[in-house]
């Protein structure tokens, strides 16, 4: 089973394996995927989960390529990841 970014804990270091569809976005799903790719959420990119909003809710703070981003959990649910230590 694929691990999604929204399932990761604070402090986790992960590698992006791909983007998946998120029905919540409906007809805008492809636009959201394109925007995430433009921001650097591409296969092979290393991410670190920095933290979460109040009581573990939105937004989710992540760092990719040295830049910090705040993502809604619905956006993070589009990003499939694996633990960073699984590949050299």
HELIX and SHEET records of a PDB file:
HELIX    1   1 UNK A    5  UNK A    7  5                                   3    
HELIX    2   2 UNK A   23  UNK A   28  5                                   6    
HELIX    3   3 UNK A   29  UNK A   38  1                                  10    
HELIX    4   4 UNK A   54  UNK A   56  5                                   3    
HELIX    5   5 UNK A   73  UNK A   76  1                                   4    
HELIX    6   6 UNK A   84  UNK A   86  5                                   3    
SHEET    1   A 6 UNK A   3  UNK A   4  0                                        
SHEET    2   A 6 UNK A  79  UNK A  83 -1                                        
SHEET    3   A 6 UNK A  13  UNK A  19 -1                                        
SHEET    4   A 6 UNK A  46  UNK A  52 -1                                        
SHEET    5   A 6 UNK A  60  UNK A  64 -1                                        
SHEET    6   A 6 UNK A  67  UNK A  71 -1                                        
END                                                                             
